[in-house]
Amino acid sequence: MPVGIDDIINKAKHLFGNKTDDASDAQAGVAVGAAGAEGTVSGTLAEAEGELSEKVAEAKETISEKVAEAKETISEKVDDAKIDDVAGSIKDQTSDAVDPVVGKIADKAKDIF
C-alpha cells in the first residue's frame, strides 16, 4: 500500500499531538505537585510559628518567675537596718555635703526593698 504525503502529515500530527497532550498533562501534574508542596510548606511554617510563640510565652513566664524569686531573696536579705548601716558608713567616709544625697538614696533603697 503506497503511503502518500497526506498520510505522513496526518501521522506526524497524530504523534506530535499526543506528545503535546502528554506535556500538558505533565505540566498540570507539576502544578498540582507544586501547590501541594506550597501547602505543606505553609502548614510547616504555621506549625513552627505556633511552636515559637509557645516557647516565647514559656520563656517570659520563666523570666517573670526568676525575677520574682530574685526580688524576694533580695528583700529577705536587705532590711532597713542594713541600708542605714551602709548609708552611715558612706556618710562617715565622705564630707558632710554628701550626707543629704546619701540619705535620699538610702530612703529610695528602703522603698525598693
ZIFENVEN-V479677 format. One line per field, one symbol per residue. phi: phi as a letter, one per 30 degrees, with the letter a starting at -180 (. if undefined). psi: psi as a letter, one per 40 degrees, with the letter a starting at -180 (. if undefined). burial: # if it has 16 or more other ideal C-beta (glycine too) atoms within 10 Angstrom, else .. A space follows every 50 residues. Layout:
phi = ???
psi = ???
burial = ???
This chain:
phi = .dccdddddddddddddddddddddddddddddddddddddddddddddd ddedddddddddddddddddddddddccbeddddddddddddcbdddded ddddddddddddc
psi = hihidddddddddddddddddddddddddddddddddddddddddddddd ddddddddddddddddddddddddddehidddddddddddddeiiddedd dddddddddddd.
burial = .................................................. ................................#...#..##......... .#...#..#....
